[in-house]
Amino acid sequence: MNTDICSAPVSLQHAETLPHWNNMVRAFLAHGATTPQHLGTVLEAEPDFAMGHAVRGLFCLMAGRAEMWQVAEDARTAAHSARHAGAITKREAGWIDALDCWLADSPTGAIAALETVLRDAPQDTLTAKASHGIRFILGDARGMRRSVERVLHAHGPDHPLRGYLLGCHAFTLEETGEYAAAEAAGLEGLTYAPDDAWGLHAVAHVHDMRAEPDAGIALIENNAPAWDQSNNFRYHVWWHKALLHLDRGERDVALALYDSQIRADKTDDYRDIANATSLLMRLELEGMNVSNRWDELGALAENRIDDGCIVFADLHYQLALSGAAKGAASEAMLARFARDAKQSGDMATRVADPGMAALTGLNAFAEGRYGDAFMHMADARPKMQTIGGSHAQRDVFERMTIDAGLRSGHLDRAEQILLERLALRDGHEDRYTATRFDQLSRARRIPAQ
């Protein structure tokens, strides 16, 4: 039985396949563009490698695309065939169980299966990162942190993948409000793994939450090796840089980054669509004309109305549909949400609440019905964490809720949300907060005049 770079058993039959597997693990942890190539090499060399098929299946589901569901089903079939054909490890059995659970509409069950693996092998960074990624999709920040902290002890200075786990820890610390500790963990992780795009981006999150745009921009510019060779995750780092420039009031710089980097490739990956739509919406909220940039996003989103894989993705598709003024498509999305909300499963629960209220609010906002938009989006707020993503990503919906409240005269409730947003940032006032408090003050003076 071979042992891989995670010091975990792996039932590869040929020693020469192991380096390719280890390269896949490293690439996955670094959000590297070569991850699928390395995995393909492994499965070509050993088509009966059960864990390879299970990994492929889970990676497909993490992509959040409807057409990948069948690919994941095929991977499950191959994994089970391999499982019956020869001996596999408990680790590999756990990954197959995780794939089974997610394909049964229970990503929470997939997490539980992976956590069982980690109880036996806390040094298994690959499994830790996979659990981390699925929890991120479900918006389980506290669960992410608990999971990472349970296995930190097994990732000492001699562990070859320590830096990547520190990057995960940094992100969980940031998402649970421990900003100083998050920055320290992220920077330490980069000393072990200079190509850890996730860890770098965790520190960028800290600077966003603490309203430190200068420090955040310098961090990204001075650590290009951590992200410029990554897969499409590099667009997300450019997105962070654009947000930081926007916080400095540099709208033109943010829009230039949109054109030159963030939408350099016109992909329909939901993460890329999320970067694009949320930046355009932020710019429009600041009064900027983004011209016809919504059109290509709306055309792509129109093909994703029936995806239904991840609520976070659907709401960003809806931003694109609204921005491109695709009213019929927006109505089709709302009808699909109504159908899905009646189903069972982790995602259906999220479609029902907060998805329906949030989607209705986004439609109302696009139509200029700001009072209705505010009421629906405010109703969605208590559970918006569960749609997944980060504080920074969900902040576009927070900003739209506040602006809808200001535009419709719900001043007291809008102020309360502003104060809660400020508290989440430990009192660090960014440009958005300052300008909205100013708008609030001016709005309250109007009746007296």
C-alpha positions, 0 to 999 in steps of 0.5 A: 500500500502506497502513502501519498504526500498527505501521509495517507494510504492510497491504493495505487498499484504502480509506484510510478503513478504516485508522483502524478497523484501527489502533483494533483493533490498539490495543484488542487490545494493551490487552485492550480490550472493543472489539477484535471490534467494530473488527475487524468494522467492518474486515471489513465494509468490506473483506471481501476483506482477507486479514489481517483474516480471519487475525487473526480466526481466530487470535483465535478459537483463542486463546479456547480454546473448541471451538466457536470452532474452526469459526469459525477454519476459516471464517476460514481459508477466507476468508483463503485466498480473499482471498489468491488474489484479490489481492496480499497482503504477506509479513506477511499471508502469515505470519499465514495460515501461522500460522492454518494451523499452529494448525488443524493442531494445531501452535501451535508452528508458528504461533509460528514463522510469526509470528516469521518476520514479525517478522524482517522487521518487528520494529516490528510490535507486533501480531504480537509480541503475538500470538506472545507470547500463543500462547507464554503458552498453551504456557507458554514463558516463556523463548521469550516473553522472547527474542521480545520482546527481539528486537524491543525495539530497533524500539520506541523512544520514538517508536513509538506502541505502545512501552508495550504492548511494554514491558508484554509485556517486563515479564511475560516478565521476571517469569516468568523471575525478573527481578523488579526489572527486570520492575517497572521495565519495567512501570511505564515501559510505563504511562507510555507506555500508561496503558491497558495492563492486561497491563503493570499485571498484570505488576507485580502479579505481581512483588508477588505473587512478592515477597510485597508485598501492600500494594504490589500492592493499591496498584498496582491501586487507583491505576491503575484506568484501565489495566484497568477498561475492559478486556474480561474481563481486568479480572476477572483483575486483580480476581483478583490483588487478591483473592490479595494480600488473601489473602496479608494474611490477609483471606479475607473480603475475597478472597471478597467480591471473588469475589462482587462482581467476579470472578464478577460475570458468570457466563461460561464463558470458561476464563480466568474459570473459572480465576480463580474455581476457583483462588481458591475452592480457595485459600480452601478450603485456608485452611480457609474454607467457600465454601458453594455457589459451586462449583455454578455453576462445576461446571455450566458445566465439565460442558459443557466436558468434551470441549473439549480445546483447552488443558490449563490450561483443562481442569485448571481445569474439573476443579477446578470438577467436583471442587468441585461433586462431579460424580463422573461428569463427572470420570470422563468428563474422565479418559476424554477425557484418556486418549483425547487422550493417544494423539493427536499434536500440541502439546496432545496431548503436554501431555495425556499429560504432565503432564496425565494425572498432574495430572488424576488427582491432582486427582481423588484430592485431591477424594476425600480420597486425599491420598497418591495425590494427592501422588504424581500431582501431584508426578509432574506437577510437572516439566512443569507449566510447559508447560500454560501460564499464569503462575507465579501461576496454576499456584501453585494446583496447587503449593499442592494438591501441598504440602498433599496431601503434608502431609496424607499424611505425605510431609513431606520431599518436601513440604518440598522442594517448599516450598523450591523454591517459596520459591526461585522467589520469591527467598526472599520468604516469603508467608503460605502458605509461612510457615503451611506451614512451621509445619504441617511443624514441628508435624507432625514433633513429633507422633511425639515427643509 
